[in-house]
């Protein structure tokens, strides 16, 4: 372990341990100082809201914290870049997500780590506790199980269920790619797009890019066996068959020739110098593998200074960071009591991110980002997480989309009306 890595390791452990273990806690919202307070908070006063909720379940939103709560649920099978380390090991990550929900969107989030023997066990467990919360954020669940889990829970629950590793990644990545393509003077409809990686993020990003304008006939998904084609049926399992493209390329190298967009959601160092050189003029590369991207941004800059680059890292421009999306997406959904998070809401979040990036950047955001200057362009394609405008802009867009698509249960708040 290098000196810098050891220093970060020790600082991170100290941060999580001191002054108290963990990153979140439960706080009271009502007074509990007098005998009368306790009479209202618990017995006998608590019987009043119990009876109201029993008669009208929607009153749970009126008398409890349900409407501002999100459960962050994981089985620990795909923890960050660390793999399947089990549910308990995922707890620091889930607490971190809870911290971000609260810090950026004022949402009371709690982590829940689930041990299970079968996928159905996990689904049933979550289904049985879902009514406690206003929304469910699934996290760090490996493919292909994550697809079945999310699909089933969306069917069985009447609150928003959202797998952030799939759709949060897709929303932020697509916002960045569309802005980059636009800056390069191209249209996504005309671009040859290559996605390296066919896991949860790769499938979701590819679905969403196609939903947002990329053409299937120009889209090539590549896994460890090469381009997904009909002549390799033994490898076309799960979600992959809908990305079959027999229009020529069989290998990653072939696919990247004259490619306008490369999205990497796979592993480090998979793209070599020659493949970068042979991409189209004014190409776009988003190499999102963490901590090490599919291709080194410094190498790309030397070989092809015309290429716009994004990564998953904070020490390079254009970081793909899901915190730009999930707190505000859920904020908007909760504020209209949406029954789900649909494609229209995800598109609204994506377009709002694109638009915020194009606005002049406030001085306090530049300072918080610890840079000298930020201006929309090839090194600033998407907003910074500390941009306070995201909360109303993205949440408002999501809430309006929920209302427009008919999945809201209460009217649009005044603060989101335009």
C-alpha positions in Angstrom: 0.0 0.0 0.0 1.4 3.4 -1.0 1.9 6.2 1.5 -1.0 8.1 0.1 -3.3 5.1 0.1 -2.3 4.3 3.7 -3.0 7.8 4.7 -6.5 7.7 3.1 -7.2 4.3 4.6 -6.3 5.5 8.1 -8.3 8.8 7.7 -11.3 6.9 6.5 -11.3 4.5 9.4 -10.9 7.4 11.9 -13.8 9.3 10.2 -16.1 6.3 10.5 -15.2 5.5 14.1 -14.9 9.0 15.8 -16.4 10.8 17.6 -19.1 8.0 17.5 -19.2 5.0 15.2 -21.1 5.3 12.0 -22.4 8.3 9.9 -26.1 8.6 10.8 -28.4 8.7 13.9 -32.1 8.9 14.8 -33.2 12.4 15.9 -36.5 13.4 17.5 -38.9 15.8 15.8 -41.3 16.3 18.8 -40.7 17.5 22.4 -40.2 14.8 24.9 -39.5 16.7 28.1 -42.6 16.6 30.2 -45.1 14.0 31.4 -47.6 15.6 29.0 -45.2 15.3 26.1 -44.8 11.6 26.8 -48.6 11.2 27.1 -49.0 12.5 23.6 -45.9 10.7 22.1 -46.8 7.3 23.5 -49.6 5.9 25.6 -52.4 6.9 25.7 -52.1 9.7 23.1 -50.6 7.6 20.3 -53.9 5.6 20.1 -55.4 8.6 18.2 -53.2 8.4 15.1 -53.2 4.6 15.2 -57.0 4.6 14.9 -56.9 7.2 12.1 -54.4 5.2 10.1 -56.3 2.0 10.6 -59.3 3.7 9.1 -57.4 5.5 6.3 -53.9 4.2 5.5 -53.0 7.4 3.7 -53.1 9.1 7.1 -49.7 7.5 7.8 -48.3 10.3 5.6 -50.0 12.8 7.9 -49.1 11.5 11.3 -45.8 9.7 10.8 -42.5 10.2 9.1 -43.3 7.8 6.2 -43.6 10.6 3.6 -40.0 11.8 4.0 -38.4 8.4 4.5 -36.3 6.2 2.2 -35.0 2.7 2.9 -31.6 2.0 1.4 -31.6 -1.8 1.0 -28.7 -4.1 0.0 -27.6 -7.7 0.1 -23.9 -6.7 -0.3 -23.4 -8.8 -3.5 -21.8 -5.9 -5.5 -20.3 -3.5 -3.1 -18.7 -0.5 -4.9 -15.8 -2.0 -6.8 -15.2 -4.6 -4.0 -17.6 -7.3 -5.1 -19.7 -9.8 -3.0 -18.6 -9.2 0.6 -22.0 -9.8 2.2 -24.7 -7.6 3.6 -22.9 -6.5 6.9 -19.9 -5.3 5.0 -22.1 -3.1 2.8 -23.4 -1.2 5.9 -20.8 1.7 5.7 -21.8 2.2 2.0 -25.5 2.2 2.9 -25.0 4.6 5.8 -23.1 6.8 3.3 -26.0 6.9 1.0 -28.3 7.8 3.9 -25.9 10.7 4.7 -26.2 11.9 1.1 -29.9 11.7 1.0 -30.2 13.8 4.1 -27.4 16.3 3.3 -28.5 17.1 -0.2 -32.3 16.6 -0.1 -33.4 16.6 3.5 -34.7 13.0 3.3 -34.6 10.8 6.3 -33.0 7.6 5.0 -32.1 4.5 6.9 -30.0 1.5 5.8 -31.2 -2.1 5.8 -28.9 -5.0 5.1 -30.6 -8.2 4.2 -29.3 -11.8 4.5 -31.2 -14.3 2.3 -30.9 -17.7 0.7 -32.8 -17.0 -2.5 -33.8 -14.0 -4.6 -37.4 -14.6 -3.7 -36.4 -14.4 0.0 -34.9 -11.0 -0.6 -37.9 -9.8 -2.6 -40.4 -11.0 0.0 -38.4 -9.4 2.8 -38.4 -6.0 1.1 -42.1 -6.3 0.1 -43.1 -7.0 3.7 -41.4 -3.9 5.1 -42.1 -1.5 2.2 -45.1 0.1 3.8 -42.9 1.6 6.5 -41.2 3.9 4.0 -42.0 6.5 1.4 -39.5 5.0 -1.1 -36.9 2.2 -1.5 -33.5 2.7 -2.9 -31.9 -0.6 -3.9 -28.1 -0.6 -3.8 -25.1 -2.8 -4.5 -27.0 -5.8 -5.7 -25.2 -7.8 -8.4 -26.5 -8.6 -11.9 -28.4 -10.5 -13.1 -30.4 -10.8 -9.9 -30.8 -7.0 -9.5 -33.0 -6.9 -12.6 -35.5 -9.5 -11.3 -35.4 -8.0 -7.8 -36.3 -4.5 -9.0 -38.9 -5.6 -11.5 -40.7 -7.7 -8.9 -40.6 -5.0 -6.2 -41.9 -2.4 -8.6 -44.9 -4.7 -9.2 -45.5 -5.5 -5.6 -45.0 -2.1 -3.9 -47.0 1.1 -4.3 -44.1 3.3 -3.4 -41.1 4.3 -5.6 -38.5 1.5 -5.9 -35.3 2.5 -7.6 -32.0 0.6 -8.1 -29.5 3.4 -8.1 -26.6 1.4 -9.6 -28.8 0.9 -12.7 -30.9 4.0 -13.2 -29.0 6.7 -11.2 -25.8 5.8 -13.1 -27.8 5.9 -16.4 -29.3 9.3 -15.7 -26.1 11.0 -14.8 -24.1 9.3 -17.5 -26.6 10.1 -20.2 -26.7 13.8 -19.2 -23.0 14.0 -19.5 -22.8 12.1 -22.8 -25.6 14.2 -24.4 -23.9 17.4 -23.4 -20.5 16.2 -24.6 -21.9 15.0 -27.9 -23.7 18.4 -28.3 -20.4 20.3 -27.6 -18.7 18.2 -30.2 -21.2 19.4 -32.8 -23.0 16.0 -33.2 -26.4 14.5 -32.5 -26.8 11.3 -30.5 -29.1 10.0 -33.2 -26.2 10.0 -35.7 -23.6 8.6 -33.4 -22.0 5.1 -33.3 -22.1 4.2 -29.7 -20.1 1.4 -28.0 -20.8 0.2 -24.4 -18.1 -1.9 -22.8 -19.8 -3.8 -19.9 -23.0 -5.7 -19.7 -23.7 -5.7 -16.0 -26.4 -3.7 -14.2 -24.9 -0.3 -15.0 -24.1 -1.2 -18.6 -27.6 -2.6 -19.4 -29.4 0.4 -17.7 -27.1 3.0 -19.3 -27.6 1.4 -22.7 -31.4 1.2 -22.3 -31.6 4.8 -21.3 -29.2 6.1 -24.0 -31.4 4.4 -26.6 -34.5 5.8 -24.9 -32.9 9.2 -25.2 -32.1 9.1 -28.9 -29.3 6.6 -29.6 -30.2 4.3 -32.5 -30.1 0.6 -31.8 -28.7 -0.1 -35.3 -25.6 2.1 -34.3 -25.3 0.7 -30.8 -22.8 -2.1 -29.9 -22.6 -3.7 -26.5 -19.4 -5.5 -25.7 -18.9 -8.0 -22.9 -15.9 -10.3 -22.2 -16.8 -12.4 -25.2 -17.0 -9.6 -27.7 -19.8 -7.8 -29.3 -23.3 -9.2 -28.5 -24.4 -10.9 -31.7 -26.9 -13.6 -32.7 -24.0 -15.9 -33.7 -22.9 -16.3 -30.0 -26.1 -17.6 -28.4 -24.3 -19.4 -25.6 -23.3 -16.0 -24.1 -26.6 -14.2 -24.8 -28.3 -14.7 -21.5 -30.3 -12.4 -19.2 -30.8 -8.9 -20.4 -28.3 -9.1 -23.3 -30.4 -10.4 -26.2 -32.2 -7.1 -26.8 -28.8 -5.5 -27.6 -27.9 -8.0 -30.4 -26.4 -6.2 -33.3 -25.0 -8.2 -36.3 -24.0 -5.1 -38.3 -20.3 -6.1 -38.7 -18.1 -5.8 -35.6 -17.3 -8.9 -33.6 -14.6 -7.6 -31.3 -14.1 -4.5 -29.1 -11.4 -3.3 -31.5 -13.7 -3.6 -34.5 -16.5 -1.9 -32.7 -14.4 1.1 -31.7 -13.3 1.9 -35.2 -14.9 5.3 -36.0 -17.0 5.1 -32.9 -18.4 8.5 -31.7 -19.1 7.5 -28.1 -17.5 5.0 -25.8 -19.1 4.2 -22.5 -17.1 2.1 -20.2 -18.8 0.4 -17.2 -16.7 -2.6 -16.9 -13.1 -2.7 -15.6 -9.7 -1.0 -15.6 -7.4 -0.8 -18.6 -9.6 -2.6 -21.2 -9.1 0.1 -23.9 -5.7 0.3 -25.6 -4.0 3.2 -27.3 -4.7 1.9 -30.8 -8.4 1.7 -30.1 -8.5 5.3 -28.9 -6.6 6.5 -31.9 -9.1 4.9 -34.3 -12.2 6.3 -32.8 -14.1 9.0 -34.8 -13.0 12.7 -34.9 -14.3 14.6 -31.9 -15.3 11.5 -30.1 -16.6 11.2 -26.5 -15.3 8.7 -23.9 -16.9 8.1 -20.6 -14.7 5.6 -18.8 -16.5 5.0 -15.5 -14.8 2.0 -13.9 -13.7 2.9 -10.4 -11.1 3.5 -9.1 -9.3 2.8 -12.3 -11.0 3.7 -15.6 -11.0 1.6 -18.7 -8.5 4.0 -20.2 -6.2 6.6 -18.6 -7.6 10.1 -19.2 -4.0 11.5 -19.4 -3.2 9.0 -22.2 -6.4 9.9 -24.1 -5.5 13.6 -23.8 -2.0 13.0 -25.3 -3.2 10.7 -28.0 -6.5 12.5 -29.0 -6.9 16.0 -27.5 -10.1 16.4 -29.6 -11.8 13.7 -27.4 -14.0 14.8 -24.5 -13.5 12.6 -21.5 -15.5 11.7 -18.4 -14.7 9.3 -15.6 -16.0 8.1 -12.2 -13.2 9.8 -10.4 -13.3 13.1 -8.5 -9.7 14.0 -9.5 -10.6 14.4 -13.2 -13.1 16.6 -14.9 -16.6 15.4 -15.6 -17.0 12.9 -12.7 -20.1 10.7 -13.0 -21.4 10.8 -9.5 -24.8 9.4 -8.7 -25.3 11.9 -5.9 -26.2 14.4 -8.6 -29.4 12.3 -9.1 -30.8 10.0 -6.5 -31.4 12.5 -3.6 -33.2 14.9 -5.9 -35.1 12.2 -7.8 -36.5 10.8 -4.6 -37.2 14.4 -3.3 -39.4 15.1 -6.3 -41.1 11.7 -6.1 -41.8 12.0 -2.4 -43.1 15.5 -2.7 -46.0 14.4 -5.0 -46.3 11.0 -3.3 -45.5 9.2 -6.6 -46.3 5.5 -6.8 -43.2 4.7 -8.8 -40.3 6.3 -10.6 -41.0 6.0 -14.3 -39.1 6.8 -17.5 -40.6 10.2 -17.8 -39.4 11.1 -14.3 -35.9 9.8 -15.1 -35.7 11.8 -18.4 -36.8 14.9 -16.5 -34.0 14.5 -14.0 -31.5 13.9 -16.8 -32.6 17.0 -18.8 -32.6 19.1 -15.6 -29.0 18.1 -14.9 -28.0 19.1 -18.5 -29.6 22.5 -18.1 -28.1 23.3 -14.7 -24.6 22.5 -16.2 -25.2 25.2 -18.8 -26.0 28.0 -16.2 -23.4 30.3 -14.8 -21.7 28.7 -11.8 -22.1 30.5 -8.5 -18.9 31.5 -6.7 -19.7 29.3 -3.7 -19.9 26.2 -5.9 -16.5 27.0 -7.5 -15.0 27.4 -4.0 -16.6 24.2 -2.7 -15.3 22.4 -5.8 -11.8 23.6 -4.9 -11.0 24.9 -8.4 -10.3 28.3 -9.9 -13.1 28.5 -12.4 -16.1 26.5 -13.7 -17.8 27.1 -17.0 -19.9 24.9 -19.2 -17.6 23.2 -21.7 -15.5 20.1 -22.3 -14.2 20.0 -18.7 -17.5 20.9 -17.1 -20.4 18.9 -18.6 -22.5 18.1 -15.6 -23.0 20.1 -12.3 -21.1 19.7 -9.1 -23.0 17.9 -6.3 -22.7 20.9 -4.0 -24.7 23.1 -6.4 -27.7 24.1 -4.3 -29.8 24.8 -7.4 -30.0 21.0 -8.1 -32.5 20.5 -5.3 -35.3 22.6 -6.7 -34.4 22.3 -10.3 -34.0 18.5 -10.5 -36.6 17.7 -7.9 -39.1 20.1 -9.5 -38.6 18.6 -12.9 -39.2 15.1 -11.5 -42.3 16.1 -9.6 -43.8 17.8 -12.6 -43.0 14.7 -14.7 -44.7 12.5 -12.1 -47.9 14.7 -12.3 -47.8 14.8 -16.1 -47.6 11.1 -16.3 -50.3 10.5 -13.7 -48.3 8.7 -11.0 -48.7 11.3 -8.3 -51.2 10.9 -5.4 -51.1 14.6 -4.2 -51.0 17.8 -6.1 -47.8 19.5 -7.2 -46.4 21.8 -4.5 -46.4 25.5 -5.2 -42.6 25.7 -5.0 -42.4 23.4 -8.1 -44.9 25.3 -10.3 -43.5 27.3 -13.2 
